Amino acid sequence: MTSTGLTSLLWFIAIIVMIPVALWLLKRTPMGGAGGHGLMRSVAVLPISPNQRLVTVEVLYTVQGRTYDVHVNTLVSNSSI
């Protein structure tokens, strides 16, 4: 009975220790927002109607040490925000 309680306690401690480790790893992945500051920013917004606007977004990304700068135009409606 004592070994079962000790095993449960060790698993509990292991899981508690893994939570900050998992968050630390997530912070350093692209999904967690790593990859540099200012990866994507809004360059211009042009209102077209009360419900729609045209947004130009600048996206910076790096592939094999080369940085690319891409501008994307998209139509956004208030219902999709």
DAWOGI-V826949 format. One line per field, one symbol per residue. psi: psi as a letter, one per 30 degrees, with the letter a starting at -180 (. if undefined). Layout:
psi = ???
//
This chain:
psi = eeeeeeeeeeeeeeeeefeeeeeeeefgleefglglkheklkelkjkelffllkkkkkkklkkhfkkkjkkkkkkklfff.
//
